[in-house]
Amino acid sequence: MTVCDVRGRRVRQLWTGMLASGRTLVPWDGRDDRGVAVPSGVYFLRATAGAAADVTRVVRVR
């Protein structure tokens, strides 16, 4: 699962590897890969499973 900004750039890699089927909570603390808090704005969470992908829009408010 990856967090991207509105330009499609990766902000944070939240998870790599396999997860069990069903619901899974993958928290994001609002920081980028360097540990720096990202500004308020729109971000996209991208999850992939094989060839399938799902993107969800989220709004971060600090």
C-alpha positions as CSV (number, residue, x, y, z in Angstrom):
1,M,0.0,0.0,0.0
2,T,1.4,3.3,-1.1
3,V,0.5,7.0,-0.3
4,C,0.8,9.3,-3.2
5,D,0.4,13.1,-3.6
6,V,-1.8,14.7,-6.2
7,R,1.0,14.6,-8.7
8,G,1.3,10.9,-8.4
9,R,4.6,11.0,-6.5
10,R,5.1,8.4,-3.8
11,V,5.0,10.0,-0.3
12,R,5.1,6.9,1.9
13,Q,5.3,3.1,1.4
14,L,3.0,1.7,4.1
15,W,3.1,-2.0,3.4
16,T,4.8,-4.4,1.1
17,G,4.2,-8.1,0.9
18,M,1.1,-10.2,1.3
19,L,-1.8,-9.7,3.7
20,A,-4.5,-12.1,4.7
21,S,-7.8,-11.8,2.9
22,G,-10.5,-9.7,4.5
23,R,-10.3,-6.4,6.3
24,T,-6.9,-5.2,7.4
25,L,-6.0,-1.9,9.1
26,V,-2.9,-0.2,7.8
27,P,-2.4,3.0,9.7
28,W,-0.6,6.1,8.3
29,D,0.8,8.6,10.8
30,G,0.8,11.4,8.2
31,R,4.6,11.2,7.6
32,D,6.6,10.6,4.5
33,D,9.2,7.9,3.9
34,R,11.8,10.2,5.7
35,G,9.6,10.6,8.8
36,V,8.7,14.2,8.0
37,A,5.0,15.2,8.6
38,V,3.3,16.0,5.3
39,P,1.3,19.2,4.8
40,S,-2.5,19.2,4.8
41,G,-4.0,18.3,1.4
42,V,-5.4,15.5,-0.8
43,Y,-3.5,12.2,-0.9
44,F,-4.2,8.9,-2.6
45,L,-3.9,5.4,-1.1
46,R,-3.0,2.8,-3.6
47,A,-3.4,-0.9,-2.9
48,T,-2.4,-3.6,-5.4
49,A,-3.1,-7.3,-5.5
50,G,-1.6,-9.0,-8.5
51,A,-2.8,-7.1,-11.6
52,A,-5.7,-5.4,-9.7
53,A,-5.3,-2.0,-8.0
54,D,-7.6,0.2,-6.0
55,V,-7.1,3.9,-5.2
56,T,-8.8,5.8,-2.5
57,R,-8.7,9.6,-2.0
58,V,-8.0,10.9,1.5
59,V,-7.7,14.4,2.9
60,R,-5.1,15.1,5.5
61,V,-5.9,18.0,7.9
62,R,-3.2,19.1,10.4
